[in-house]
Amino acid sequence: HFYKNYDTFHFYKNYDTFYFYKNYDTFYFYRNYDTFYFYINYNTFHYYKKNYDTFHFYKDYVTFH
């Protein structure tokens, strides 16, 4: 579970694909070596890296921890 302000984000892992969803919106993740990518609605790309046990989500200049 990830929390941003009062919104709750959930994610789960299926093999090497990460599914990240909020309410009825689904964000899909995939892993390429040590870099993690996720895309929204098949067209908007962002990415995040894993820093130790913390995942940092980058969208525009807003960071989700």
ABEGO torsion letter per residue (X at the ends): XBBBEABBBBBBBBEABBBBBBEABBBBBBBBEABBBBBBGGABBBBBBBBEABBBBBBEABBBX
